[in-house]
Amino acid sequence: MADRLFRWETLLFLLCLAVLGYGAVSTSGFADPDNVRFLLLDYSEVALLAFALLPIVLTGEIDLSVASVIGFCSALTGKLWNAGMSFETIVPVVLLAGLALGAVNAVLVVKFGLPSLAVTIGTLGLYRGLAYVVLGDGAVTGFPENYRPLAIEYGTVVVVVVGVLAAVTVHFTPLGRALFAIGLGPEATRFSGIRVDRVKMLLFCVSGALAALASLIYTLRYNSARADNANGLELAAVAAVLLGGVSIFGGRGSVFGVATALLLMAGLRNLMFLNDVSNEVQNVVTGLLLIVSVLVPVAAGAIARRRRPQPPAGTQPSRSPDPVGAAVSHGLNEEDR
């Protein structure tokens, strides 16, 4: 019971409640229903990117190009709309474009064996540059009025549906167990019969498709297609994933933790906005949260290792021969695996 109480996700949830409670008491209008809806909608694109990144990070990989995919897909939406294409046709084209960009990352990482950090830093710049090639530095507006309310009214619903699907997939399916197993040890997982390369290919493709979906919500919500849309949003998404307790090395994390981190960050951002805090300071807070999210689990692991009793001399610590079986215990801290 005590272990569950002091788990990172539990402490994060209590901190989230404290921030939201403080905002409701200290800031006028924070708890108003309209502001709560705005708070949730304002972070809907970040949430979609975070849920796209979560399974990728669980396998020990990363995708930093997600915000640039939003920029490219938004630029493509504007270009096609200017060309006279109906919005009903634009939607599937944009989703396929996002999936294709994710597939490029997948091929470079999986088939060519390149590190995902280097690859997606490269495609971060490449996709953003392609967005400017497609649309230039202008903006396209005047999208159908009957579609804008869908993004505004149901953007949060889309996020909840994606979050529930992510939770079911990650925590209650064989694919989810495979994600944790790959994060614990990809080579050993291959010997267990799991097709590691196929799983990673799927994850990067899904990441691109979710980023494309986020671009449609973003473009309609602001009624503006621009090449620089969502610029820098990958920082907030990565911060939410790591702050939510997902190990940057893979093999540990939960959808509940990421969802709690998203709610905490959205609450903090809205609280600072209502108190006229500048965007620069908000970016500083996001950066600090990113550092804390990496530093705290490492420090906690070091303290736990110091306090753990050492085995008698001459004995070997037991190891799990089955990484898939070990992945079932993904709620444990890294040092307990």
Contacts in CASP RR format, 6 or more apart in sequence:
PFRMAT RR
TARGET T0000
AUTHOR 0000-0000-0000
METHOD contacts of the structure
MODEL  1
MADRLFRWETLLFLLCLAVLGYGAVSTSGFADPDNVRFLLLDYSEVALLA
FALLPIVLTGEIDLSVASVIGFCSALTGKLWNAGMSFETIVPVVLLAGLA
LGAVNAVLVVKFGLPSLAVTIGTLGLYRGLAYVVLGDGAVTGFPENYRPL
AIEYGTVVVVVVGVLAAVTVHFTPLGRALFAIGLGPEATRFSGIRVDRVK
MLLFCVSGALAALASLIYTLRYNSARADNANGLELAAVAAVLLGGVSIFG
GRGSVFGVATALLLMAGLRNLMFLNDVSNEVQNVVTGLLLIVSVLVPVAA
GAIARRRRPQPPAGTQPSRSPDPVGAAVSHGLNEEDR
4 10 0 8 1.000
7 331 0 8 1.000
8 244 0 8 1.000
8 245 0 8 1.000
8 257 0 8 1.000
8 296 0 8 1.000
8 297 0 8 1.000
8 300 0 8 1.000
9 244 0 8 1.000
9 245 0 8 1.000
9 254 0 8 1.000
9 256 0 8 1.000
9 257 0 8 1.000
9 260 0 8 1.000
12 243 0 8 1.000
12 244 0 8 1.000
12 245 0 8 1.000
12 257 0 8 1.000
12 260 0 8 1.000
12 261 0 8 1.000
12 264 0 8 1.000
13 257 0 8 1.000
13 260 0 8 1.000
15 264 0 8 1.000
16 260 0 8 1.000
16 263 0 8 1.000
16 264 0 8 1.000
19 264 0 8 1.000
19 267 0 8 1.000
19 268 0 8 1.000
19 271 0 8 1.000
20 263 0 8 1.000
20 267 0 8 1.000
22 271 0 8 1.000
23 30 0 8 1.000
23 31 0 8 1.000
23 267 0 8 1.000
23 271 0 8 1.000
24 30 0 8 1.000
24 31 0 8 1.000
27 271 0 8 1.000
27 274 0 8 1.000
27 275 0 8 1.000
28 274 0 8 1.000
29 35 0 8 1.000
29 274 0 8 1.000
30 270 0 8 1.000
30 271 0 8 1.000
30 274 0 8 1.000
35 270 0 8 1.000
35 274 0 8 1.000
37 156 0 8 1.000
38 270 0 8 1.000
39 266 0 8 1.000
39 267 0 8 1.000
39 270 0 8 1.000
40 156 0 8 1.000
40 159 0 8 1.000
40 266 0 8 1.000
41 152 0 8 1.000
41 155 0 8 1.000
41 156 0 8 1.000
41 221 0 8 1.000
42 266 0 8 1.000
42 269 0 8 1.000
42 270 0 8 1.000
43 262 0 8 1.000
43 265 0 8 1.000
43 266 0 8 1.000
43 269 0 8 1.000
44 155 0 8 1.000
44 156 0 8 1.000
44 158 0 8 1.000
44 159 0 8 1.000
44 214 0 8 1.000
44 217 0 8 1.000
45 70 0 8 1.000
45 214 0 8 1.000
45 217 0 8 1.000
45 218 0 8 1.000
45 230 0 8 1.000
45 233 0 8 1.000
46 233 0 8 1.000
46 236 0 8 1.000
46 237 0 8 1.000
46 240 0 8 1.000
46 262 0 8 1.000
46 265 0 8 1.000
46 266 0 8 1.000
47 159 0 8 1.000
47 162 0 8 1.000
47 163 0 8 1.000
47 240 0 8 1.000
47 259 0 8 1.000
47 262 0 8 1.000
48 158 0 8 1.000
48 159 0 8 1.000
48 162 0 8 1.000
48 210 0 8 1.000
48 211 0 8 1.000
48 213 0 8 1.000
48 214 0 8 1.000
48 217 0 8 1.000
49 66 0 8 1.000
49 67 0 8 1.000
49 70 0 8 1.000
49 210 0 8 1.000
49 211 0 8 1.000
49 214 0 8 1.000
49 233 0 8 1.000
49 234 0 8 1.000
49 236 0 8 1.000
49 237 0 8 1.000
50 237 0 8 1.000
50 240 0 8 1.000
50 241 0 8 1.000
50 258 0 8 1.000
50 261 0 8 1.000
50 262 0 8 1.000
51 159 0 8 1.000
51 162 0 8 1.000
51 163 0 8 1.000
51 166 0 8 1.000
51 210 0 8 1.000
51 255 0 8 1.000
51 258 0 8 1.000
52 63 0 8 1.000
52 66 0 8 1.000
52 206 0 8 1.000
52 207 0 8 1.000
52 208 0 8 1.000
52 210 0 8 1.000
52 211 0 8 1.000
52 237 0 8 1.000
53 62 0 8 1.000
53 63 0 8 1.000
53 66 0 8 1.000
53 207 0 8 1.000
53 237 0 8 1.000
53 238 0 8 1.000
53 241 0 8 1.000
54 166 0 8 1.000
54 170 0 8 1.000
54 241 0 8 1.000
54 246 0 8 1.000
54 253 0 8 1.000
54 255 0 8 1.000
54 258 0 8 1.000
55 166 0 8 1.000
55 169 0 8 1.000
55 170 0 8 1.000
55 176 0 8 1.000
55 179 0 8 1.000
55 203 0 8 1.000
55 206 0 8 1.000
56 62 0 8 1.000
56 63 0 8 1.000
56 116 0 8 1.000
56 200 0 8 1.000
56 203 0 8 1.000
56 204 0 8 1.000
56 207 0 8 1.000
57 241 0 8 1.000
57 242 0 8 1.000
57 246 0 8 1.000
57 247 0 8 1.000
57 248 0 8 1.000
57 250 0 8 1.000
58 170 0 8 1.000
58 179 0 8 1.000
58 180 0 8 1.000
58 182 0 8 1.000
58 183 0 8 1.000
58 246 0 8 1.000
58 250 0 8 1.000
58 251 0 8 1.000
58 252 0 8 1.000
58 253 0 8 1.000
59 179 0 8 1.000
59 182 0 8 1.000
59 183 0 8 1.000
59 186 0 8 1.000
59 199 0 8 1.000
59 200 0 8 1.000
59 203 0 8 1.000
59 250 0 8 1.000
59 251 0 8 1.000
60 182 0 8 1.000
60 183 0 8 1.000
60 248 0 8 1.000
60 249 0 8 1.000
60 250 0 8 1.000
60 251 0 8 1.000
61 109 0 8 1.000
61 116 0 8 1.000
61 200 0 8 1.000
61 203 0 8 1.000
62 116 0 8 1.000
62 117 0 8 1.000
62 120 0 8 1.000
62 238 0 8 1.000
62 248 0 8 1.000
63 102 0 8 1.000
63 105 0 8 1.000
63 116 0 8 1.000
63 120 0 8 1.000
63 204 0 8 1.000
63 207 0 8 1.000
64 117 0 8 1.000
64 120 0 8 1.000
64 121 0 8 1.000
64 124 0 8 1.000
64 234 0 8 1.000
64 238 0 8 1.000
65 101 0 8 1.000
65 102 0 8 1.000
65 105 0 8 1.000
65 120 0 8 1.000
65 121 0 8 1.000
65 122 0 8 1.000
65 123 0 8 1.000
65 124 0 8 1.000
65 125 0 8 1.000
65 126 0 8 1.000
65 127 0 8 1.000
65 234 0 8 1.000
66 207 0 8 1.000
66 208 0 8 1.000
66 210 0 8 1.000
66 211 0 8 1.000
66 233 0 8 1.000
66 234 0 8 1.000
66 237 0 8 1.000
67 124 0 8 1.000
67 211 0 8 1.000
67 230 0 8 1.000
67 231 0 8 1.000
67 232 0 8 1.000
67 233 0 8 1.000
67 234 0 8 1.000
67 237 0 8 1.000
68 123 0 8 1.000
68 124 0 8 1.000
68 125 0 8 1.000
68 126 0 8 1.000
68 127 0 8 1.000
68 128 0 8 1.000
68 129 0 8 1.000
68 131 0 8 1.000
68 234 0 8 1.000
69 98 0 8 1.000
69 101 0 8 1.000
69 102 0 8 1.000
69 127 0 8 1.000
69 208 0 8 1.000
69 211 0 8 1.000
69 212 0 8 1.000
69 215 0 8 1.000
70 211 0 8 1.000
70 212 0 8 1.000
70 214 0 8 1.000
70 215 0 8 1.000
70 218 0 8 1.000
70 229 0 8 1.000
70 230 0 8 1.000
70 233 0 8 1.000
71 127 0 8 1.000
71 128 0 8 1.000
71 131 0 8 1.000
71 215 0 8 1.000
71 226 0 8 1.000
71 227 0 8 1.000
71 228 0 8 1.000
71 229 0 8 1.000
71 230 0 8 1.000
71 231 0 8 1.000
72 97 0 8 1.000
72 98 0 8 1.000
72 101 0 8 1.000
72 127 0 8 1.000
72 128 0 8 1.000
72 130 0 8 1.000
72 131 0 8 1.000
72 134 0 8 1.000
72 215 0 8 1.000
72 227 0 8 1.000
73 94 0 8 1.000
73 97 0 8 1.000
73 98 0 8 1.000
73 211 0 8 1.000
73 212 0 8 1.000
73 215 0 8 1.000
73 216 0 8 1.000
74 131 0 8 1.000
74 215 0 8 1.000
74 218 0 8 1.000
74 219 0 8 1.000
74 225 0 8 1.000
74 226 0 8 1.000
74 227 0 8 1.000
74 229 0 8 1.000
74 230 0 8 1.000
75 131 0 8 1.000
75 132 0 8 1.000
75 134 0 8 1.000
75 135 0 8 1.000
75 136 0 8 1.000
75 225 0 8 1.000
75 226 0 8 1.000
75 227 0 8 1.000
75 229 0 8 1.000
76 93 0 8 1.000
76 94 0 8 1.000
76 97 0 8 1.000
76 131 0 8 1.000
76 134 0 8 1.000
76 135 0 8 1.000
77 90 0 8 1.000
77 94 0 8 1.000
77 140 0 8 1.000
77 215 0 8 1.000
77 216 0 8 1.000
77 219 0 8 1.000
77 225 0 8 1.000
78 135 0 8 1.000
78 140 0 8 1.000
78 219 0 8 1.000
78 225 0 8 1.000
79 134 0 8 1.000
79 135 0 8 1.000
79 140 0 8 1.000
79 225 0 8 1.000
80 89 0 8 1.000
80 90 0 8 1.000
80 93 0 8 1.000
80 94 0 8 1.000
81 87 0 8 1.000
81 90 0 8 1.000
81 140 0 8 1.000
81 143 0 8 1.000
81 225 0 8 1.000
82 140 0 8 1.000
85 93 0 8 1.000
87 143 0 8 1.000
87 144 0 8 1.000
87 147 0 8 1.000
91 216 0 8 1.000
94 212 0 8 1.000
94 215 0 8 1.000
94 216 0 8 1.000
95 209 0 8 1.000
95 212 0 8 1.000
95 213 0 8 1.000
95 216 0 8 1.000
97 212 0 8 1.000
98 208 0 8 1.000
98 209 0 8 1.000
98 211 0 8 1.000
98 212 0 8 1.000
99 205 0 8 1.000
99 208 0 8 1.000
99 209 0 8 1.000
99 212 0 8 1.000
101 123 0 8 1.000
101 127 0 8 1.000
101 208 0 8 1.000
101 211 0 8 1.000
101 212 0 8 1.000
102 204 0 8 1.000
102 205 0 8 1.000
102 207 0 8 1.000
102 208 0 8 1.000
102 209 0 8 1.000
103 201 0 8 1.000
103 204 0 8 1.000
103 205 0 8 1.000
104 123 0 8 1.000
105 116 0 8 1.000
105 119 0 8 1.000
105 120 0 8 1.000
105 123 0 8 1.000
105 204 0 8 1.000
105 207 0 8 1.000
105 208 0 8 1.000
106 200 0 8 1.000
106 201 0 8 1.000
106 203 0 8 1.000
106 204 0 8 1.000
106 205 0 8 1.000
107 201 0 8 1.000
108 114 0 8 1.000
108 119 0 8 1.000
108 123 0 8 1.000
109 115 0 8 1.000
109 116 0 8 1.000
109 119 0 8 1.000
109 200 0 8 1.000
109 204 0 8 1.000
110 197 0 8 1.000
110 200 0 8 1.000
110 201 0 8 1.000
110 204 0 8 1.000
111 197 0 8 1.000
124 234 0 8 1.000
128 227 0 8 1.000
128 228 0 8 1.000
128 231 0 8 1.000
129 227 0 8 1.000
131 227 0 8 1.000
131 228 0 8 1.000
132 227 0 8 1.000
134 227 0 8 1.000
135 225 0 8 1.000
135 226 0 8 1.000
135 227 0 8 1.000
136 227 0 8 1.000
137 227 0 8 1.000
137 228 0 8 1.000
138 226 0 8 1.000
138 227 0 8 1.000
139 224 0 8 1.000
139 225 0 8 1.000
139 226 0 8 1.000
140 224 0 8 1.000
140 225 0 8 1.000
140 226 0 8 1.000
141 223 0 8 1.000
141 224 0 8 1.000
141 225 0 8 1.000
142 223 0 8 1.000
143 219 0 8 1.000
143 220 0 8 1.000
143 223 0 8 1.000
143 225 0 8 1.000
147 220 0 8 1.000
148 220 0 8 1.000
148 221 0 8 1.000
148 223 0 8 1.000
150 220 0 8 1.000
151 216 0 8 1.000
151 217 0 8 1.000
151 220 0 8 1.000
151 221 0 8 1.000
152 220 0 8 1.000
152 221 0 8 1.000
155 217 0 8 1.000
155 221 0 8 1.000
158 213 0 8 1.000
158 217 0 8 1.000
162 210 0 8 1.000
163 255 0 8 1.000
163 259 0 8 1.000
166 255 0 8 1.000
167 255 0 8 1.000
167 256 0 8 1.000
169 175 0 8 1.000
169 176 0 8 1.000
170 176 0 8 1.000
170 179 0 8 1.000
170 254 0 8 1.000
170 255 0 8 1.000
171 254 0 8 1.000
171 255 0 8 1.000
175 199 0 8 1.000
177 324 0 8 1.000
177 325 0 8 1.000
177 327 0 8 1.000
177 328 0 8 1.000
178 189 0 8 1.000
178 194 0 8 1.000
178 199 0 8 1.000
178 324 0 8 1.000
178 327 0 8 1.000
179 199 0 8 1.000
179 203 0 8 1.000
179 251 0 8 1.000
179 327 0 8 1.000
180 251 0 8 1.000
180 252 0 8 1.000
180 327 0 8 1.000
180 328 0 8 1.000
180 330 0 8 1.000
181 188 0 8 1.000
181 189 0 8 1.000
181 192 0 8 1.000
181 194 0 8 1.000
181 251 0 8 1.000
181 323 0 8 1.000
181 324 0 8 1.000
181 325 0 8 1.000
181 326 0 8 1.000
181 327 0 8 1.000
182 189 0 8 1.000
182 194 0 8 1.000
182 196 0 8 1.000
182 199 0 8 1.000
182 200 0 8 1.000
182 251 0 8 1.000
183 189 0 8 1.000
183 249 0 8 1.000
183 250 0 8 1.000
183 251 0 8 1.000
183 327 0 8 1.000
184 250 0 8 1.000
184 251 0 8 1.000
184 323 0 8 1.000
184 326 0 8 1.000
184 327 0 8 1.000
184 337 0 8 1.000
185 323 0 8 1.000
186 196 0 8 1.000
188 323 0 8 1.000
189 196 0 8 1.000
189 323 0 8 1.000
189 324 0 8 1.000
190 196 0 8 1.000
192 322 0 8 1.000
192 323 0 8 1.000
192 324 0 8 1.000
194 324 0 8 1.000
214 230 0 8 1.000
215 229 0 8 1.000
215 230 0 8 1.000
218 229 0 8 1.000
218 230 0 8 1.000
219 225 0 8 1.000
219 229 0 8 1.000
222 229 0 8 1.000
235 283 0 8 1.000
235 286 0 8 1.000
235 287 0 8 1.000
235 290 0 8 1.000
236 265 0 8 1.000
236 286 0 8 1.000
238 290 0 8 1.000
239 261 0 8 1.000
239 265 0 8 1.000
239 286 0 8 1.000
239 287 0 8 1.000
239 289 0 8 1.000
239 290 0 8 1.000
239 293 0 8 1.000
240 258 0 8 1.000
240 261 0 8 1.000
240 262 0 8 1.000
240 265 0 8 1.000
241 258 0 8 1.000
241 261 0 8 1.000
242 248 0 8 1.000
242 290 0 8 1.000
242 293 0 8 1.000
242 294 0 8 1.000
243 261 0 8 1.000
243 264 0 8 1.000
243 265 0 8 1.000
243 289 0 8 1.000
243 290 0 8 1.000
243 292 0 8 1.000
243 293 0 8 1.000
244 253 0 8 1.000
244 254 0 8 1.000
244 257 0 8 1.000
244 258 0 8 1.000
244 260 0 8 1.000
244 261 0 8 1.000
244 293 0 8 1.000
245 252 0 8 1.000
245 253 0 8 1.000
245 254 0 8 1.000
245 257 0 8 1.000
245 258 0 8 1.000
245 261 0 8 1.000
245 293 0 8 1.000
245 297 0 8 1.000
246 252 0 8 1.000
246 253 0 8 1.000
246 254 0 8 1.000
246 257 0 8 1.000
246 258 0 8 1.000
247 253 0 8 1.000
247 297 0 8 1.000
247 334 0 8 1.000
248 294 0 8 1.000
249 334 0 8 1.000
251 327 0 8 1.000
251 330 0 8 1.000
251 334 0 8 1.000
251 337 0 8 1.000
252 330 0 8 1.000
252 331 0 8 1.000
252 332 0 8 1.000
252 333 0 8 1.000
252 334 0 8 1.000
252 337 0 8 1.000
253 330 0 8 1.000
253 331 0 8 1.000
254 330 0 8 1.000
254 331 0 8 1.000
261 293 0 8 1.000
265 286 0 8 1.000
265 289 0 8 1.000
268 285 0 8 1.000
269 282 0 8 1.000
272 281 0 8 1.000
272 282 0 8 1.000
272 285 0 8 1.000
273 282 0 8 1.000
297 333 0 8 1.000
297 334 0 8 1.000
300 333 0 8 1.000
301 333 0 8 1.000
301 334 0 8 1.000
301 335 0 8 1.000
304 333 0 8 1.000
304 335 0 8 1.000
304 336 0 8 1.000
305 335 0 8 1.000
308 335 0 8 1.000
311 317 0 8 1.000
320 326 0 8 1.000
326 337 0 8 1.000
329 336 0 8 1.000
329 337 0 8 1.000
END
